[in-house]
């Protein structure tokens, strides 16, 4: 072969290798079946019971009609709303709807734009059922947020540009309630970022039952530090104005130990248009997660928390006189479960709250004078959802009384006897009618997709709305989860494994986990996603819920208090070692993966000296709790000043020199939850110590890294990484 031939052959060989090694989503063309929209089972769209339970509403799949159905027969009764038959205003489709309390009107919306992960603005319209008149909710503000009907359906309170307005529908007039709203300073009627993310709320307004008073929370975030991240042109929802010079997004984000928004409660008199400040007498009030009326215009219930989130105090306030009295105090030696202060339920004769005072989460009822009147549930299991009480005095709830990985619907009668209304093995979600006569049950297991059934309150099935039979057939041959237990530190941990079908050799294993306090991944419910796809590619995927996670009582979760990352890492490493010893596993090919808290734990567990991992992947990880938001972090860690050593040991930075394997980090540059600064600072610390990791960034993507094909790229890149390193 002559010299030129050698050069040509060499160039061709290099070119061929380069082409073969070029990463591409096309290598995993079938991944979309498992991580795309088609992987989600069918479900009733925008299902909503009407007041008496005899009828329900559903939005048509094309978003043009709201149809009323007979609950028992499933027959269409009438079309409540049709975009082609409205008067005065025309819109093509709607994205959602709210029925007024008196049933005479609808609020519908379109053109939704997200603010943060859970909140949005939209163009709202109100619709009169009798006249078919459709009108914009506001003629002065193009977009609105968090509208709330008055009880008589004649007014709507809404937020625009951080201020509250009341639209009087009878007269078409719009009245300002507040005028001091200002971006990144004062928000009226809707919560700031931190409340939305960590207290699970998007609205902070409450109408009095007599329609005469509107109460609301004001969030003053003037002293909260700002956080700014860049915006780029991007390929998905492009912003061409930032092609040459990046833009930026700035908002208020309190990290651990920094100033949080100052909250205050106010009442607005609809007739006099005067606003009163409501001063609460407590001295341990940092947060106000909820306000709501309790069956009287003179009884506004205000729920408060101290900064450490281990003491809740509930007040009853007369908004007219502004007199407040304490109803009850609930406190703990660690954090209070968010269920306690986020899901108190007002009933005509008292308040139902969650409490872990017995060691497990149960329901307790208090009178409006603050007296404990009934312990509704008890036992060595947790209740995680309360649905309400029917006319006969029966209470309905969801619990894991048949095992930590199951969720069943239960009824407790007036004598305290508990009856299970759904199958003992599996996972149920229920939506009850307001009068508690019927409910829609969504039931699945790890091997059976969701079936949606209408049942009466005795648990008897009336009819099936969606059985997902065609969907089940589509995934019939897909690998499914098998439940296992794994030993660690003298206890048995719950887990599952998804293996390839007909495997005959030792398998590479990916250990998946989330691990966050009170979270739970190992559940007997349907899931079809990346893990099932990886099993088709020859991998076993194992998930283990270690100490700190939920579903197993207070002591099991609270062990991680003030020392995040410690016990979780011990349990994940022990679980990996146990799996490595199994005859079906390749002990030299064990990887670990997690997202968000799971990304944090993937780094922490792989930074234990004798960890058996060959590779680790962390998506959107927290790397130091000093960088994360105050409400979440301080709930478990207190402030950095109060727990300096705890923060140091819980930091991924502290353990860089111990990391046992290659690491891939993936982050979105526009993550408003776990800032990319977590990744940048960790990379910086690694470089300072003379080491590095692999990194993939997603421009303009948030914490979920959704949109276009980005989610598929996340899982394709991870699979590529594990193939390379395992």
N, C-alpha and C positions, 0 to 999 in steps of 0.2 A: 504494500500500500504506500503510495507516495505521500509526501508531506501535506499537500493540499487535501488529499483524501482523509488523512488523519485529522487535520484541523476541522474539516467538514463533519466528519463522524463524531468528533468530540463535541463540536457545537450542537449537533443534533441530539446527542445524548444528554447534554446539559439542559437543552431546551425541553426535551421530553420529561426529564426529572422535574424541572421547574413547573411544567404544566401539570404533572401528576400531583405535585405537592401544593398547588394553589388551592387554598380553602374555598369552598363553594357550597352554597345551600343545595345546589343541584345534586350533590352526592346523597342527599337525604330527602329526596322528592316526596317520599311517603310520610314524612314527619307531620305534615299539616293535618293528616287524618287524626292525629293524636293530640296535637296542641292547638289546632285551629278551631274555628267556630263549630265545625261539624262534630267535634268531640263532645259537645254539650248536648245532653238529652233534651227532648221536647218538654215544654211546660206550658200551662195556661198563661196567656199573656195579660198582664195587668189585671189579675183576678181580684175582685173585691165584693164581699157580701154587702147586701143592703141591710137596713136597720133591723128588720124582723127576721132575717135569716131565710125567709121563704124564696128569696130571689138573690141572684148575684149578677155582677157586671163583668164584662171582659172586653178588652180592646182588640179589634180585629187585627190580623197580622199585617195588613197593609197600612194600619194607622189611620183609617178613614171613618171608622164607626165604633161607637160604644154600644154593645148589645146587652140587653137584659134577658136573663135566662131563669127558668123555673128550677129551683134547687133540686127538687125530687126527680123531675122528669128529664131535665136538661134541654127542654124545648125552648126555642126563642120565643120570648113574650113580646118584645118590641125593641126597636132601635131607638135608644135614648138620644144619640147624637150621630149625625151624618154630615160629613164635611160638604157634601154636594147639595144639602138641603137647608143650609143656614141662611138667615136673612141679615142684611145690612153689611156683614163682613164675610169674606171668603178666605179660607186657607185650604191648602191641599191635603195636609196630613197633620196629625198631632202625635206627640211623644208620650203624653201622660195626661192624667185627669184627677180631679178631686171633686167629690160630691158635697154639696152644702149640707149642714146638719139637718135642715128641714126638707131636704130632698128636692127642692124646686130649681136648683141651679147647679151648674158645673163650672169649675175652673179647668181650662185646658191649656196646654202649652206646646210650643214648637221652638225650633232654632235654639236648642239648649247649648250653652257654652260653659264648660267647667271653670270653676274658680280654683278649688283645690280638689283633692281626691273624692270628697263626698258632697261638695256644694256646687251649685251652678246658678247662673242667671238664665232667663229665658224670656221669650215674648209670650205673655199670658193673656188669655181672653176669658171673659165670663159669658156664660150661655144660659139663657132662660128656657127651660124645657117647654113651657106652655106656648110661648110666642115664637120660639126658634130664633130669637135675636142673639147674635154673636157680636160682642163688642170688645175692643181692647181694654184690658184692665186699667191701663193708664194711658192718657194722651199726652202727658207731660214727661214721662220717662219711657224711653224705648225698651228698656229691659228691666225686669223686676226679679226679686229674690224672695223665697220663703213666704209666700202669701198664706194667710190664715183667715178662713171665714169666721164671722161672728156667729154665735149660736143660732140666731134667727135667720141667718143667711142674707141679711140685708147690707152687710158691710164686709170689706176685706181689708185687713191690715197687711202691708207688704213693705219690703225694704228696697230702696234704690239709692245708690251712691252713699251707702252707710247711714242713711236716715230712714225713719219710719213714716209711712203715709197711710191714711185711711181713705179707701174709696167707698163712698156712700152710693150703692148701686141704684137705689130708688131715684136719686136726683142727679146722678152722673157727676157728682162733685168729688174733689180730691183735697184732703186736708193734711197738712204736715203735722206730725206729732213731735218730731225732733228736727233741729236745724244745725246741730254741732258736729254731725258726722264728717269725718275727714280721713282720707286714705292714710293708713299707717299711723293714725293717731286715735280716733274715736270711732267705734262701731256701735250702732244701735240696733237691737232686735235680732241680730245674727251673731254667732260666736266667731272668735278669731281662729287662726289656724290651729293653735294648740288645743283649744276646746273641741274643735271639730274632729281632730285626729284622735285625741286621747279620751274624750268624754262622750264620743259617739253622738253628737248633736249638731244639727244644722239650723235650728231655729230657736229663738229665745223670746217668744211673745206668747201671752196667754190672755184670752178673753174671759171676762166675768160671765157667769151664767145669765145675768140679766142684761147683757149687751152694753152696759153703761160704762164699763171700765176696761181699759187695755193695760196690762202690766207687761213690763219688758226688762231685760238686762242690758245694761250699757257696759261696753268693754273699752276701757281707756288703756291703750297700748303705747302711749307716748313715750314711756320710759323703757320699753322693751327694745333691746338691741335689734338692729336690722341685719338681714342676711341678703346677699345679692349673688345671683348666679348668671352666667352669660347665656345668651340665646344666639343660635346660628341659623343660617339659611335652611339647612336640613333637606332631606329627600322626602320626608313624610310630613304632610301639611307644611310645605316649605314657606319660609319667610324671606323672600328675595331681598327685602330691605336690609338684611343683615349679611348679604353675601360678602361684601368687602370689609365691613366693620361690624363686629358682633354687637348685638343689643344686650339688654340686661333686664332681669326681673328682680325687684326688691320687695321684701315683705318682712314683717316682724316675726322673729323666731327666737324664743328664749331657750338657751341651752341650760344645762343643769347648773343651778346656783345663781343664775341671773334673774333680773326682774321679770315678773310675769304681768300680764294684763290685770289692771285693777278693775274689779267688777262691782256694780251697784244695781239695786233693784228700784224701779220707778213705776208709778201708776199714773195713767192718763185718763182724765174724766172726759168722756165723749161730748157731754152737753156743755160743760164750762170751758173745755179745751185747756184745762190747767193740769200741770204735771206736778206730782209730789215725789219727793225722795223718801224711800223707805229705809230707815236705819235699823239694822239688826243689832241686838244687844250683845251678841257673843264676841269674845276676844280672840277666838281661835278660828277665824274665818279667812281663808285665802282664796278659796274657789266656791263658785255657785254653779254646780253642774245642771240644776233643773229648777224651774218654777212651773207650777200648774195650779189651777183652781180645783177645789174639792167640794163640789155640790152646793156651794153657797157663794154669793158675791162678797161675803165678808170673810172668806177663808181661802187665802192664797197660801199654798204650801211652798216653802222655799227650802231647798236642800243645800247644805253647806259642807265644806271640807276644810280641814287644816292643811298646811303646806305638805306635811309628811303623808297625808292621805290615810292616816290610821284612826281618824276621829271624824265621824259624821254627826252633824246636828241638824234636825229638821225643825223648822219654825212654822207656826201658823200666824199669818199676818192679815189684819184688816186693812185693805188698801185705802179705804176712805179715811180712817183715823191714823193710819200707819203704825198702829200698835202691834207689836210682834211678841209672841210668847213661844218658848221652847216646848216642843212636843216630846221629842225623844233624842237620846244620844246613843250612838253605836260606836264602839271603839275596839281596837285590837292591838296586840303586841307586835304585829308586823303591819303589812298593808291591808286595807279593807278591799275585798273583791269589788271591782267596778259594778257588778250586779247590785250591790247593796245600795249605792246612791244613784245609779242610772235607771233602775227599774222598779222603784217604789210605785205601787199601784193604788190609786184612790178609788174607794168604793163608798157607797152611801153610808155605811156604818163604821168606816175606819180605813186605815192604811195597811196594806200588805207589803212587808219588806223581806229581803233576803238577808240571812245572817249565817256566819260560820261559827257561831258561839259554841255549838255542840262538838265542833271538830269536823263537821260536814255542813254543806250549804243547804239550808232549809228555809221554809216560809213561816213568818210570824205576823200576827195581826194585832194592830194597836187601835184603840179608839181615838177620836179626835181630841180627847182630853189627855192623851199620852199614856193610857193604861194598856198593858199587854192583855188582850182578851182571848187569844187562842194561839197555840202552837199548831200550825196546820199540818206540817209534815215532820217526820223524824226517822232516824235510822242511819245505818252505816253506808250511806250513799249520798250523792249530791243531786239537788234539784237545780236545774239551770234555766228554766223558763216557767213563767206563770202566765196563764191565759185568762183566768177570771173565775167568777162564781156565777152559777145559774140560779134560776128562780127558786129552786128547791134547796139551795144552800150547799150544793156540791162545788168543790174546788177542783180546777183542772190545771195540770202542770206537766212538765217533762222532766224525767229523771233518768239516772243510770242504775236503777235499782236491780237490774238483771245483769250487771257487770259494767265495768268502766268503759268498755269500748262500744256499748250499746246506748241508745236513747229511746225511751218508750214514753208513750202518753199515759198519764195516770189520772185517776179521779179519787178524791177523798170525800166521803160523804159526811153528813152532819154528826155521825157518831165517831168519826176519825178513821173509818175503815178505808184502806187504799185498794183500788182495783186498777189493773192494767188494761188499757183499752186497745193497745196495738201489740203486734208480735213482740215477744221478749227478746229475740235476737234480730238486731237490725237498727236502723236509724230513722227516726220520724221527725218531720217538721209539720206543724199544724197551724192553720189559719181559722180562727173561730169567728162565727157571726157575732155581731154586737149583743144579741140576746142569748147567746151560748146554746142555741138549739141545734145548730149544725156546725160542722167544721170540714175544711178540706185537708186531707192527709196526704203528705208527700212521704212515701216510704220506700226505702231501698236497703240493700245489703251490699257487701263488697263484691258479690257476684251477680246481683240483680239490679238493673237500672231502675230509676224512680218510677213509681206508679202513683198517680194522683187520683184520689178517691174522695167522694163526698160521703160523709158519715153523719149519723145523728149522734147526740151527746151520750148515748149508751154504748157507742163504739160500733154500731151496726152499719155496715156499708150500704149506702143508698144507690150509688152508681159510680162507675169509673169514668173520669174525665179524660185521662191520658195514661195509656199502659206502656208506651214506648216499645211496643213489640217489634216494629221494623228496625228501630234503633238497636234493640237487644240482639237482633239477628245479625246486624252489621258487625257487631263486636263480639259475637259468640265465640270466636276462636282466639280472641286476644287474651294474653296471659292475665290472670287475676291474682289478687292478693290472698295469701294464706296467713293466718294469724299464728304467732309464736310467742313464747316468753323467753326472756334473756336474763341471766343472773348478773347482778352487779352489787357489790358491797353488802352482800347478805340478803338482798331483796330480789324479787322477780319483776322485771320490767316488761311492759306490753310492747309488742312489735308485730310487724308483718313482713313477708317476703314475697316478691313477685319474680318468678323464675321463667326462663324460656320453656316453651313446650318441648317435650321429648328430649331433654338435655341428658347427655351421657358422659360428659366430661366435667372436670372442675371448672367452675365459673368465675370470671372476674366479678367483683361485687362493688356496688356503689351504695354507700351508707348515706341515706337522706334523713335529714332532721330539721326541725324548726327550733324546738327546745325552749322557747320563750315562756316566762312565768304564766301559769294557768292555761297555756295553749294545749292543744291536743291534736296530733296528726293520726294516731292509730285509732281509727274508728271504723265500726262495721257499717260503712256506707259506700255507695257507688262513687267511683272516681275513675276516669279514663283520661290519661295524660302522658306526659313524657316518660314516666317510669314504665308504663305498659309498652311504650314504643321501644325503650332501651332493652326490655326483655326480648322483644322480637329480634334485636340485634345481638343477642347472645350474652347479655348481662343479667345478673341477679341484682335486684334493687331491694335493699332492706331499710326499714324505718323503725326506730326505737324511741319511745317517749321516756326520757330519763327523769330523774328527780327535778322538781320545779314545775313540771307540767301539770295539767289539770285533770279532773275527773276522779281523783283518788283521795280527796279530803285535804283539809288544811295543812296538816303536818307534812304531807308529801310535797306540796307546792312551796310552803314557806321556808323550807330548809335553805333556799338560795338567798334569803333576805340579807342584804348588804354585802353579798359576795357573789355577784353574777359571774357566770363562766366557770366556777370552781367545780361544783358537784355535777353540772351538766357535762363538763369535759371528762370527768372521771367515768361517768356512766357511758358516754359515747365511745370512749377508748375501750372500756371493758366489753361493751357490746361488739365492737369491731373484732376484738381478740376472740370472743366467743364464736362469732360467725366464721372467723379464719380457721377455727378448729373443726368446722363441720366438714363432712366428707365430700359435699358437693361444691365447696368453695375453694378457690385458689388463694391460699394465704399470702401469696406474693403480689396479688392484684386486688387490693382493697383501696377504694377511694372514698372520699367524703364530700358531700355537697349540701349547701343550704342557701337560703335567700333571706335577706334582711337580718333578723335575729339569728336565723339559721346560718347566714353567711358569717356573722360574727362567731358563732359557735364552731363553724367549719375551720376557721382560722385558729381559734383557741384550742380545739381538740387536736389539730395537727401540729400544735406547738407544745405538746407534751412529749418529753424525751423519748419514751418507749412506745409512742403511738405507732400502730402497724400500717399506716396509710402509705400508698405509693403515689398518690396525688390528691389535691384538694381544690375545690372550686367554690368560690364565695361570690354571690351576686348581691349587689347593693348592701354591703356589710357595714354595720357599726364597727369601728375599730378602737374607739375610746369613748367611754360613756360621758366624758366631759363635752363631747361634740353633739350629743343628742338632746332632744327636747326635755325641758324641765319636768313636765307633768309625768311623763312615762318614766324617765330615769329616776327621779327622786322618789317615786312610789316604791321602788325596789331598793334604791341605794342611798336614800337621803341626799343631802347636798355634798359637794366635794369637800367643803369645810368640815362637815360633820363626820365624814367617812373617808378621809384622805387615803388610808392604807387600802381600803376596799376598792376605791377607784383605781389605784395603782395596780393591784393584783388582777383587776378585771379588765385591764387594758391589753389589747393585742400587742401594743408596742413593747410592753414589758417582756414578752416571751419570744421575740423575734429570733433570738439566737438558738432557741430550742426547736424551731420548726423542722419537721422531719422529712418534708417532701416538697416537690414542686407545687406552686400555687398559681391559680388563675383567678383574677378578680374581674368581674364585669359590673359596670355602673352606668347609669344614665346621667348625663351632664345637667339635666334639669330636674333632678330628684329633689323635691321640696320637703321630703320626709327625712330620709337618711342622706344628708348632703354628700356630694362627691368629695368634699374636703376630708371625709373619713378615709377614703381611698388614697387621696393625694398625700395626706399626712403619714399614712402607714408606709406608702412607697418611699416617702422621704426618709423615714426612720430606717427602713431597710437599706437604702443606699448609704446612709450615714454609717451603717455597720458593715458595709461592703458586700451586700447581697441584694437580690432583686426578685421580682415575680413577673408573671405574664399578665397582660392587661388588655381588655377590650372595652372601649367606650361607645356609648350610644348617644349621639348628639340629640339634644332637645327631648330626650326621653325621661319620664318621671320614674317613680319608685317601681312601678309595675312593668316598665319597659314593654309597653303595648304599642300597637299601631303598625300598619303595613305588615312586613314580615319579620319584625324585630324579635318577637317571642320565639319564632322558629329558629332564628339565628342564635339566640341564647342557648337553646338546647342542642342545636347542631354543633356549635362551637364547643360546648361542654363535652359532647360525645367524642368529638375529634381529640379533645385534650386528654380524656381518659384513655382513648385508644393509643395515643402517642406515649403516654407515661405508664400505662399498665400493660 
